[in-house]
Amino acid sequence: MISDKDIKHQSDKEARRSKNPIVCYEVESLPPFDEAFYQQAKNGMEIVSKVLIPPRDGKSFKVPAGHFFRIVSVEGPQVGDLNLWNANNINERFFSGKTRQLHASHLNTGDRLWSNMPYLRPMATITQDTLDWYGWDDDGAGVHDVIGTRCDPYTNHMLKEVDYNYCCHSNLTRALAESQQLSAEQAEPHVHDVMNVFMCTGFTRETHQYFMKASPVRPGDFIEFYAEIDLLGALSACPGGDCGSSHSNDDTACYPLLVEIYKPTKTNKVEKKPFLTSGYQGHHGLD
């Protein structure tokens, strides 16, 4: 027999579960995406350099503030793991968690890539994406996520007891080490959670596990960014290829990715106030 106490307890549980969700951050006060500015800035822009990222490898690149860069699919469906640093201070780096909270789990045109604390400012703005059409599919998946981390040799060894040196974490570590003339031990702590470019991901409805599925990217597709500050970037062409089957091995078909860096023409170069680092005084209640 169900007691009045049990009924009341069940009613209380249902009431607690029925609370309305509230978006954590009210972002109306953030600087809006000024599409007209970015369109004007890139009108007639000129390519100044290219970096080809070989399959299952990583390379670095630099983008001066006020320039654009594109990540381009060139031969076949391939996802990439992107890291960004302040080119003048690699302690300031991309903060995927705060980017996710301020924008969404999957990024799109107009979203910004924010830096870590104590800096907390936009490092880059997404200005064009040829996969904007994808949206959300029937599995609840989207592209360009900032929810996954990056495939890494530590997790791979824990799960498979195999050493694999071409996970995205290792690829990014090598790229940063070569760029900054650091040892692997010095570079690795600066490698951080990524933007999974072109990757198609979501969470299963039943178990809420992170899943991946074959990327919709095809040769000619690209995502374009505007460098809000001087950037050092590193990109890994993931060993998972289009991430439709496996990763962290040499079994999957993989393709290169191309990074193109563009500068605005002199006639179309427009001035833009740089984003400043956080105005928080940094006392943390210790004064």
C-alpha positions as CSV (number, residue, x, y, z in Angstrom):
1,M,0.0,0.0,0.0
2,I,1.3,3.4,-1.0
3,S,1.3,5.8,1.9
4,D,0.5,9.5,1.9
5,K,4.2,10.1,2.6
6,D,5.2,8.2,-0.5
7,I,2.8,10.1,-2.6
8,K,4.0,13.4,-1.3
9,H,7.6,12.4,-1.8
10,Q,6.9,11.3,-5.4
11,S,5.1,14.6,-6.1
12,D,8.0,16.5,-4.7
13,K,10.5,14.7,-7.0
14,E,8.3,15.5,-10.0
15,A,8.0,19.1,-9.0
16,R,11.8,19.4,-8.6
17,R,12.4,17.8,-12.1
18,S,9.8,20.1,-13.8
19,K,11.7,23.3,-13.1
20,N,12.2,25.5,-16.2
21,P,15.7,25.6,-17.7
22,I,17.5,28.9,-17.7
23,V,20.3,29.8,-20.1
24,C,23.4,30.4,-17.9
25,Y,24.7,33.6,-19.5
26,E,22.8,36.5,-20.8
27,V,25.0,37.5,-23.7
28,E,23.0,40.5,-25.1
29,S,25.7,42.9,-23.8
30,L,28.5,41.2,-25.8
31,P,29.6,43.1,-28.9
32,P,27.3,41.9,-31.8
33,F,28.5,40.2,-34.9
34,D,29.1,43.1,-37.4
35,E,28.6,41.2,-40.6
36,A,28.9,44.4,-42.7
37,F,32.4,45.1,-41.3
38,Y,33.7,41.7,-42.0
39,Q,32.3,41.6,-45.5
40,Q,33.8,44.9,-46.2
41,A,37.2,43.8,-44.8
42,K,37.4,40.7,-47.0
43,N,36.1,42.3,-50.2
44,G,39.0,41.7,-52.6
45,M,41.2,40.1,-50.0
46,E,44.4,38.5,-51.2
47,I,45.9,35.2,-50.2
48,V,49.4,35.6,-48.6
49,S,50.3,32.1,-47.5
50,K,49.1,28.5,-47.4
51,V,49.9,25.6,-45.1
52,L,49.1,22.0,-46.1
53,I,48.3,19.7,-43.1
54,P,49.2,16.1,-44.1
55,P,46.9,13.3,-43.0
56,R,47.5,12.1,-39.4
57,D,49.8,15.1,-38.8
58,G,49.7,18.6,-37.5
59,K,51.2,21.9,-38.6
60,S,51.3,25.4,-37.2
61,F,50.5,28.7,-38.9
62,K,50.5,32.5,-38.0
63,V,47.7,34.9,-38.7
64,P,48.3,38.7,-38.0
65,A,45.4,40.6,-36.4
66,G,43.1,41.9,-39.1
67,H,43.7,39.0,-41.5
68,F,41.5,36.1,-42.3
69,F,42.2,32.4,-42.4
70,R,40.3,29.5,-43.9
71,I,40.5,25.8,-43.2
72,V,39.7,24.1,-46.5
73,S,38.8,20.5,-47.4
74,V,40.9,19.7,-50.5
75,E,40.9,16.0,-51.3
76,G,38.3,14.1,-49.3
77,P,36.1,14.3,-46.2
78,Q,38.4,15.1,-43.3
79,V,38.0,16.7,-39.8
80,G,40.5,18.8,-38.0
81,D,41.4,19.7,-34.5
82,L,42.2,23.4,-34.0
83,N,44.2,25.1,-31.3
84,L,44.8,28.9,-31.1
85,W,47.2,30.9,-29.1
86,N,48.1,34.6,-28.8
87,A,51.1,34.7,-31.1
88,N,52.9,37.0,-28.7
89,N,52.0,35.1,-25.5
90,I,51.1,31.4,-25.7
91,N,49.8,31.5,-22.2
92,E,46.7,33.1,-23.7
93,R,44.9,30.3,-25.6
94,F,41.5,29.2,-26.9
95,F,39.1,28.4,-24.1
96,S,36.6,25.9,-25.6
97,G,34.5,25.6,-22.4
98,K,33.7,29.4,-22.1
99,T,33.2,29.6,-25.9
100,R,30.6,26.8,-25.5
101,Q,28.9,28.6,-22.7
102,L,28.7,32.0,-24.5
103,H,27.7,30.6,-27.8
104,A,26.7,26.9,-28.3
105,S,28.0,23.4,-28.3
106,H,28.6,23.7,-32.1
107,L,29.8,26.9,-33.6
108,N,28.5,28.8,-36.6
109,T,29.0,32.0,-38.6
110,G,29.1,35.0,-36.2
111,D,30.3,33.0,-33.2
112,R,33.7,33.9,-31.6
113,L,36.5,31.8,-30.2
114,W,37.3,33.1,-26.7
115,S,40.6,33.0,-24.8
116,N,41.2,31.6,-21.4
117,M,41.2,33.5,-18.1
118,P,42.5,35.9,-17.0
119,Y,42.4,37.3,-20.6
120,L,38.9,36.3,-21.7
121,R,38.5,38.0,-25.0
122,P,37.6,37.1,-28.6
123,M,40.6,35.6,-30.4
124,A,38.8,34.9,-33.7
125,T,35.4,35.4,-35.3
126,I,33.8,32.9,-37.7
127,T,32.9,34.9,-40.7
128,Q,31.8,32.2,-43.2
129,D,31.0,28.5,-43.2
130,T,30.0,26.5,-46.2
131,L,28.5,23.9,-43.9
132,D,26.0,26.4,-42.3
133,W,23.3,24.5,-44.1
134,Y,23.7,21.3,-42.0
135,G,22.0,22.6,-38.9
136,W,20.9,19.8,-36.6
137,D,20.1,16.3,-38.0
138,D,17.7,13.7,-36.8
139,D,20.3,12.2,-34.4
140,G,20.8,15.6,-32.8
141,A,24.2,16.1,-34.4
142,G,25.8,19.3,-35.7
143,V,29.2,20.3,-37.1
144,H,32.2,22.2,-35.6
145,D,31.7,21.2,-32.0
146,V,33.4,22.5,-28.9
147,I,32.2,19.7,-26.6
148,G,34.8,17.0,-27.5
149,T,38.4,17.3,-26.4
150,R,40.8,15.7,-28.9
151,C,41.9,12.2,-29.5
152,D,45.0,11.5,-27.3
153,P,47.5,8.8,-26.7
154,Y,46.8,8.5,-23.0
155,T,43.1,7.6,-23.4
156,N,43.9,5.4,-26.3
157,H,46.5,3.5,-24.3
158,M,44.1,3.2,-21.3
159,L,41.4,1.7,-23.4
160,K,43.4,-0.3,-25.9
161,E,46.8,-0.7,-24.3
162,V,48.5,0.5,-27.5
163,D,50.9,3.4,-28.1
164,Y,49.8,5.5,-31.0
165,N,51.8,8.7,-31.7
166,Y,49.5,10.4,-34.2
167,C,46.5,11.2,-32.2
168,C,45.4,14.9,-32.5
169,H,46.9,15.7,-29.1
170,S,50.3,14.4,-30.2
171,N,50.0,16.1,-33.6
172,L,49.3,19.5,-32.0
173,T,52.1,19.0,-29.5
174,R,54.6,18.4,-32.3
175,A,53.3,21.3,-34.3
176,L,53.7,23.7,-31.3
177,A,57.1,22.3,-30.3
178,E,58.4,22.8,-33.8
179,S,57.0,26.3,-34.1
180,Q,58.2,27.5,-30.7
181,Q,61.4,25.5,-30.6
182,L,60.3,23.7,-27.5
183,S,60.7,20.1,-26.3
184,A,57.6,17.9,-26.2
185,E,57.6,18.2,-22.4
186,Q,57.6,22.0,-22.7
187,A,55.0,22.2,-25.5
188,E,52.5,19.7,-24.3
189,P,51.0,21.7,-21.3
190,H,50.1,24.5,-23.8
191,V,48.0,22.1,-26.0
192,H,44.4,22.6,-25.1
193,D,40.8,21.5,-25.8
194,V,40.0,22.1,-29.4
195,M,37.4,23.3,-31.9
196,N,36.6,20.1,-33.8
197,V,36.4,21.6,-37.3
198,F,34.1,19.8,-39.8
199,M,33.4,17.1,-37.2
200,C,29.8,15.9,-36.9
201,T,28.9,15.1,-33.3
202,G,26.2,15.0,-30.6
203,F,25.0,13.1,-27.5
204,T,23.0,9.9,-27.7
205,R,19.4,10.4,-26.4
206,E,19.4,7.2,-24.3
207,T,22.8,7.3,-22.6
208,H,23.9,10.9,-23.3
209,Q,27.3,9.6,-24.6
210,Y,29.3,11.7,-26.9
211,F,29.1,10.3,-30.4
212,M,30.6,11.0,-33.9
213,K,29.3,10.3,-37.3
214,A,30.6,10.8,-40.8
215,S,31.3,14.4,-41.5
216,P,29.3,16.1,-44.3
217,V,32.4,18.0,-45.5
218,R,33.5,17.7,-49.1
219,P,36.4,19.1,-51.1
220,G,35.9,22.8,-51.6
221,D,34.1,23.3,-48.3
222,F,35.7,25.7,-45.8
223,I,35.3,27.6,-42.6
224,E,36.6,31.1,-42.4
225,F,37.8,33.1,-39.4
226,Y,38.9,36.7,-38.8
227,A,41.9,37.1,-36.5
228,E,40.9,39.6,-33.8
229,I,44.5,39.4,-32.3
230,D,47.8,38.1,-33.6
231,L,47.3,34.4,-33.7
232,L,49.4,31.3,-33.7
233,G,47.4,28.3,-34.8
234,A,47.9,24.6,-35.0
235,L,45.7,22.2,-36.8
236,S,45.7,18.4,-36.8
237,A,44.3,16.4,-39.6
238,C,42.6,13.8,-37.4
239,P,43.6,10.1,-37.8
240,G,39.8,9.4,-37.8
241,G,39.4,10.9,-41.3
242,D,35.7,11.9,-41.5
243,C,35.2,10.3,-38.1
244,G,32.5,8.0,-39.4
245,S,34.1,4.8,-38.2
246,S,37.2,4.9,-35.9
247,H,40.1,7.1,-34.8
248,S,43.5,6.8,-33.2
249,N,44.8,4.3,-35.7
250,D,46.0,4.0,-39.3
251,D,42.9,2.1,-40.5
252,T,40.7,5.0,-41.7
253,A,41.1,6.8,-44.9
254,C,42.5,10.3,-44.2
255,Y,43.1,13.4,-46.3
256,P,45.0,16.6,-46.0
257,L,43.6,19.9,-44.9
258,L,44.6,23.3,-46.2
259,V,45.0,26.5,-44.2
260,E,44.9,29.7,-46.3
261,I,45.8,33.1,-44.8
262,Y,44.4,36.2,-46.4
263,K,45.0,39.9,-46.0
264,P,42.5,42.7,-46.8
265,T,43.5,44.9,-49.8
266,K,44.8,48.4,-48.9
267,T,41.7,50.0,-50.5
268,N,39.4,47.8,-48.4
269,K,41.3,47.7,-45.1
270,V,39.1,49.1,-42.4
271,E,40.0,50.0,-38.9
272,K,38.5,48.1,-36.0
273,K,39.1,48.6,-32.3
274,P,40.8,45.5,-30.8
275,F,39.1,43.5,-28.2
276,L,40.7,44.2,-24.8
277,T,41.5,41.6,-22.2
278,S,39.1,41.3,-19.2
279,G,38.6,44.4,-17.1
280,Y,38.4,42.3,-13.9
281,Q,41.0,43.6,-11.5
282,G,42.1,40.1,-10.5
283,H,42.2,40.4,-6.7
284,H,40.0,37.3,-6.1
285,G,39.1,38.7,-2.6
286,L,42.7,38.4,-1.4
287,D,43.4,42.1,-0.8
